[in-house]
Amino acid sequence: MIVQIRVDDRLIHGQVALLWGKELNTKGIIVANDHAAQDATQAATLKMACPQGQRLLIRSVDDAIRVASDSRGASMRIFMLTQTVEDAYRVASEAPSGVVQAVNIANVGRFDRSDDAAKTLLTTGVNLNPQELEAARKLCQLDIPVIHQVGTTDPKTKVSDLLAKLG
């Protein structure tokens, strides 16, 4: 089962490596990112950043969905990282019901190359282009918790509440 999908445009970094695996009590991380799955340099960098004691898989989004859907992983506690809300939505909506336990839209929008003027600031660290905003709305319609929580000790905020403030 995927305990949490974290949307973070940096994928694996210090906070993820040191805190989130422990907080979620996971033994495996799946990076669901088409670019990282095809780029040997980025994959090597992610492997170096992966904490000891965590098993790391770097897969395309389609392959990550297949891994998440495999019944052999049903009893495993997995932490998944995506770089975009759209990718998180694809995994959450295409994986079998009950596989994805929660989605955390933590840090997104800083590095995408879309027009900054067209982006919507949802909250600190979450700056969504129109496609990402629509994916966030669709995520909130699924039957799973969708939150914003940057650090493990930060409060959890429902993304649906943040979206409601936009109108």
Backbone torsions as a table, in degrees:
resi	resn	phi	psi	omega
1	MET	NA	147.9	176.3
2	ILE	-93.0	107.7	-178.2
3	VAL	-63.7	-40.8	178.7
4	GLN	-156.3	139.5	165.2
5	ILE	-99.0	123.2	176.3
6	ARG	-106.6	124.4	174.9
7	VAL	-91.3	114.2	-178.1
8	ASP	-148.3	117.5	-174.3
9	ASP	-66.2	-8.9	175.6
10	ARG	-95.8	-6.8	-175.8
11	LEU	58.6	-115.0	-179.5
12	ILE	-88.5	126.8	176.1
13	HIS	-147.9	-177.7	-172.8
14	GLY	-51.1	-49.6	-178.4
15	GLN	-62.1	-43.7	178.8
16	VAL	-64.5	-46.6	-175.7
17	ALA	-65.2	-40.8	-172.9
18	LEU	-91.4	-30.6	-170.3
19	LEU	-113.9	-44.5	-169.8
20	TRP	-68.7	-39.5	177.6
21	GLY	-59.9	-40.5	177.4
22	LYS	-67.8	-45.3	-178.8
23	GLU	-59.3	-41.2	-177.5
24	LEU	-90.3	-5.1	179.5
25	ASN	56.0	52.3	-179.7
26	THR	-108.4	158.0	176.2
27	LYS	-117.2	-2.3	-178.1
28	GLY	-141.8	144.3	176.4
29	ILE	-122.9	133.1	171.4
30	ILE	-115.1	122.8	171.0
31	VAL	-94.0	115.1	179.8
32	ALA	-102.2	95.2	-175.2
33	ASN	-156.2	119.9	-176.8
34	ASP	-60.2	-43.2	-178.4
35	HIS	-65.4	-48.1	-178.6
36	ALA	-62.5	-33.5	-179.8
37	ALA	-68.1	-22.9	-178.0
38	GLN	-106.7	-10.4	-175.1
39	ASP	-106.6	107.1	-176.0
40	ALA	-60.9	-35.7	-179.5
41	THR	-67.4	-46.3	178.8
42	GLN	-65.4	-39.6	178.3
43	ALA	-61.6	-42.0	178.6
44	ALA	-63.7	-40.1	178.4
45	THR	-63.7	-44.0	178.8
46	LEU	-63.5	-38.5	178.5
47	LYS	-64.3	-38.3	178.1
48	MET	-67.3	-32.1	-178.6
49	ALA	-82.4	-13.7	-177.5
50	CYS	-69.4	132.1	-178.3
51	PRO	-68.2	149.6	176.1
52	GLN	-62.3	141.5	-179.8
53	GLY	91.0	-6.1	176.4
54	GLN	-109.6	132.8	174.7
55	ARG	-86.5	134.4	-175.5
56	LEU	-116.5	130.6	170.1
57	LEU	-120.1	133.9	175.7
58	ILE	-116.4	114.7	-173.1
59	ARG	-134.7	156.3	169.2
60	SER	-63.4	164.1	-179.7
61	VAL	-61.3	-43.3	178.5
62	ASP	-60.8	-44.1	178.7
63	ASP	-66.7	-36.0	178.1
64	ALA	-64.2	-37.6	176.3
65	ILE	-63.7	-41.6	178.1
66	ARG	-63.9	-42.5	178.1
67	VAL	-62.5	-45.9	-179.3
68	ALA	-63.7	-29.3	-177.7
69	SER	-84.5	-11.2	-178.0
70	ASP	-71.6	125.5	-176.8
71	SER	-63.3	-20.4	178.8
72	ARG	-65.8	-21.2	-180.0
73	GLY	-95.8	4.6	-174.4
74	ALA	-59.1	-33.3	-177.7
75	SER	-95.0	-4.5	179.3
76	MET	-85.1	141.5	175.5
77	ARG	-94.2	110.8	-173.8
78	ILE	-117.0	139.2	174.8
79	PHE	-107.4	121.6	-178.5
80	MET	-109.8	140.9	177.4
81	LEU	-119.0	132.8	171.9
82	THR	-126.2	160.1	-179.2
83	GLN	-94.2	-18.8	-176.8
84	THR	-132.3	156.2	175.4
85	VAL	-66.6	-37.9	179.0
86	GLU	-58.2	-43.5	178.7
87	ASP	-66.1	-39.7	177.2
88	ALA	-62.0	-42.3	178.2
89	TYR	-62.1	-44.4	179.2
90	ARG	-57.3	-47.0	-179.4
91	VAL	-64.4	-50.3	-175.7
92	ALA	-63.0	-35.5	-177.4
93	SER	-85.0	-24.4	-177.2
94	GLU	-98.8	-19.6	176.4
95	ALA	-72.8	153.3	178.7
96	PRO	-58.5	151.0	179.6
97	SER	-54.1	135.1	177.8
98	GLY	89.9	-12.1	-178.4
99	VAL	-72.5	-44.2	179.5
100	VAL	-93.2	119.4	-176.9
101	GLN	-86.7	-30.8	-178.3
102	ALA	-165.7	158.5	174.0
103	VAL	-126.4	134.0	178.3
104	ASN	-118.0	108.3	175.7
105	ILE	-87.5	97.0	-169.1
106	ALA	-98.0	-61.4	-177.1
107	ASN	-137.7	116.8	-178.0
108	VAL	-156.9	146.2	173.0
109	GLY	103.8	-6.5	-177.8
110	ARG	-74.7	-30.4	-172.0
111	PHE	-111.3	-4.0	179.7
112	ASP	-72.7	154.2	-171.9
113	ARG	-97.7	17.9	179.0
114	SER	-77.4	168.9	-176.9
115	ASP	-65.5	118.4	-179.9
116	ASP	-59.0	-32.3	-179.4
117	ALA	-66.5	-22.9	-179.6
118	ALA	-90.7	-4.8	-177.3
119	LYS	-83.0	151.7	176.8
120	THR	-113.3	125.7	175.8
121	LEU	-80.7	109.4	-179.6
122	LEU	-80.9	-44.4	175.9
123	THR	-166.6	175.0	-179.2
124	THR	-53.1	125.6	177.7
125	GLY	85.3	-4.0	-179.1
126	VAL	-125.4	97.3	-176.7
127	ASN	-119.8	105.0	-167.3
128	LEU	-105.3	130.8	170.8
129	ASN	-73.5	169.9	-175.9
130	PRO	-55.8	-38.0	-180.0
131	GLN	-68.4	-40.4	179.0
132	GLU	-67.9	-38.2	177.9
133	LEU	-62.3	-44.2	177.7
134	GLU	-63.8	-39.9	177.7
135	ALA	-64.0	-37.8	177.8
136	ALA	-63.9	-41.7	177.8
137	ARG	-61.6	-44.3	-180.0
138	LYS	-66.5	-37.6	176.9
139	LEU	-58.6	-42.2	-177.8
140	CYS	-68.9	-14.0	177.4
141	GLN	-87.2	-12.0	177.1
142	LEU	-76.8	162.8	-177.1
143	ASP	-89.7	52.5	176.7
144	ILE	-141.6	153.6	176.6
145	PRO	-67.8	134.9	175.3
146	VAL	-124.6	114.4	-173.3
147	ILE	-125.2	169.8	167.9
148	HIS	-121.0	120.0	177.9
149	GLN	-153.0	109.8	-176.5
150	VAL	-74.7	-58.9	-179.0
151	GLY	-106.2	161.8	-177.0
152	THR	-64.0	-25.4	-179.6
153	THR	-98.3	-3.2	177.2
154	ASP	-75.0	153.0	177.7
155	PRO	-68.0	152.3	175.1
156	LYS	-88.1	132.2	176.7
157	THR	-118.9	130.6	177.0
158	LYS	-67.6	128.4	178.7
159	VAL	-64.6	-33.2	177.9
160	SER	-60.4	-35.5	176.6
161	ASP	-67.6	-39.9	177.6
162	LEU	-65.1	-40.6	178.6
163	LEU	-67.1	-36.8	179.5
164	ALA	-62.2	-33.8	179.1
165	LYS	-67.2	-23.5	178.4
166	LEU	-75.0	-25.9	-178.4
167	GLY	97.4	NA	NA
